[in-house]
Amino acid sequence: MNLILWRHAEAEEASNDLARQLTAKGHRQAQRMGAWLEARLPDKYKVICSRARRSQDTARALTEKFRIDPNIDPGASYAAVLAAVNWPQAPGTIVVVGHQPTLGEVASMILAGAPADWAIKKGALWWISYRERERVGEIALRVAMSPDLL
């Protein structure tokens, strides 16, 4: 399984959290990261995002085909995200477009075995792989990329 944790790009401030839109900078961040991802993803992959507009707009920089799941919403627990993607049993590649601090907690849980306040910058992604080799599970961080590096 490949799990890509993609934090939504920079968004405007608004009183309705789920309605916040990407800023002009956020659109540029999402477009750069979406293009980078598109060049590296396998032919078949799934994208899951929250009900937040900023999450969906970030996902659209990669594809129009995504599933909205409230288990990815702002304030979701790392356990809800891991259950939503069926980590590590799900086959293939799943891109989760979500929020902090949840995505950082998901990454720390997978890579270090405990939830911690790991920061994932706006528009950045972490690509984590899981495979079984000789009946032993192996987890690897393949990429941690920020849009300002593209």
C-alpha positions in Angstrom: 0.0 0.0 0.0 1.1 3.5 -0.8 -0.5 6.2 1.5 0.1 9.8 0.5 -0.8 12.4 3.1 -1.4 15.7 1.4 -2.2 18.7 3.5 -4.5 21.2 1.9 -2.8 24.3 0.4 -2.9 27.8 1.9 -6.5 28.9 2.5 -8.3 32.2 3.3 -9.5 32.9 6.8 -13.3 32.6 7.2 -15.8 32.1 10.0 -17.2 28.9 8.3 -14.2 26.6 8.5 -15.6 24.1 5.9 -16.2 26.9 3.4 -12.7 28.4 3.4 -11.2 28.8 -0.1 -7.7 28.5 -1.3 -5.7 31.8 -1.6 -4.0 32.6 -4.9 -0.8 31.2 -3.3 -2.7 28.1 -2.3 -3.9 27.5 -5.8 -0.3 27.8 -7.0 0.9 25.4 -4.3 -1.8 22.9 -5.2 -1.1 23.1 -8.9 2.6 22.5 -8.4 2.1 19.6 -6.1 -0.6 18.1 -8.2 1.6 18.2 -11.3 4.5 16.6 -9.3 2.2 13.9 -8.0 0.6 13.2 -11.4 4.0 12.5 -12.9 4.8 9.9 -10.2 1.5 8.2 -9.3 0.6 4.8 -10.8 -2.2 4.6 -13.3 -4.7 3.6 -10.7 -5.0 5.5 -7.4 -7.8 6.8 -5.1 -8.1 10.3 -3.7 -10.1 10.9 -0.4 -10.6 14.3 1.0 -12.6 16.1 3.7 -15.8 18.0 3.3 -13.7 21.2 3.6 -13.7 23.3 0.4 -9.9 23.9 0.7 -9.3 20.2 0.8 -11.5 19.5 -2.3 -9.9 22.4 -4.2 -6.4 21.0 -3.4 -7.5 17.6 -4.6 -8.8 19.1 -7.9 -5.3 20.2 -8.7 -4.7 16.4 -9.2 -8.1 15.0 -10.3 -11.8 15.7 -10.4 -12.4 12.1 -9.2 -12.2 12.0 -5.4 -14.3 10.7 -2.6 -15.4 13.0 0.2 -15.2 11.4 3.7 -16.1 13.1 6.9 -13.5 10.9 8.7 -10.9 13.2 7.1 -12.6 16.5 8.2 -10.7 19.1 10.4 -10.4 17.8 13.9 -10.6 14.1 12.9 -8.6 11.6 14.8 -5.6 9.8 13.4 -7.5 6.5 14.1 -10.4 7.7 11.9 -8.1 8.5 9.0 -6.3 5.2 9.3 -9.7 3.3 9.4 -11.0 5.3 6.4 -8.0 4.2 4.3 -7.9 0.7 5.8 -4.2 1.1 6.6 -2.1 -1.0 5.8 -4.4 -3.6 4.3 -5.8 -1.6 1.4 -4.3 -2.4 -2.0 -2.8 0.2 -4.3 -2.3 3.9 -3.7 -4.5 6.2 -1.7 -4.0 10.0 -1.5 -5.6 11.6 1.5 -6.1 15.4 1.3 -6.6 16.6 4.8 -5.6 18.8 7.7 -3.3 19.5 10.5 -2.7 18.3 13.2 -4.4 15.1 12.1 -2.1 14.3 9.2 1.0 14.8 11.3 -0.4 12.5 13.9 -1.2 9.9 11.2 2.4 10.1 9.9 3.9 9.8 13.4 1.6 6.9 14.3 2.7 5.0 11.2 6.4 5.9 11.2 7.1 6.1 15.0 4.3 4.0 16.5 2.7 6.8 18.6 0.7 9.9 17.8 2.8 13.1 18.0 2.5 16.7 16.8 4.5 16.3 13.6 4.1 19.3 11.3 3.2 19.0 7.7 3.3 22.3 5.9 0.4 23.7 3.9 0.4 22.1 0.5 3.0 19.5 1.4 2.8 15.8 1.2 4.3 12.7 2.8 4.4 9.5 0.8 4.5 6.4 3.0 4.7 2.8 1.7 3.9 -0.5 3.3 4.7 -3.9 2.0 5.2 -7.4 3.3 8.4 -9.1 2.6 8.9 -12.7 3.8 5.8 -12.2 6.0 7.3 -9.2 7.7 5.7 -5.7 7.3 8.0 -3.0 6.1 7.1 0.7 6.3 9.1 3.4 4.4 8.9 7.1 4.0 9.4 7.6 0.3 9.0 11.3 0.1 8.3 14.3 2.3 7.9 17.2 -0.1 6.9 20.8 0.4 5.5 22.9 -2.5 8.2 25.6 -2.0 10.8 23.0 -3.1 9.1 22.5 -6.5 
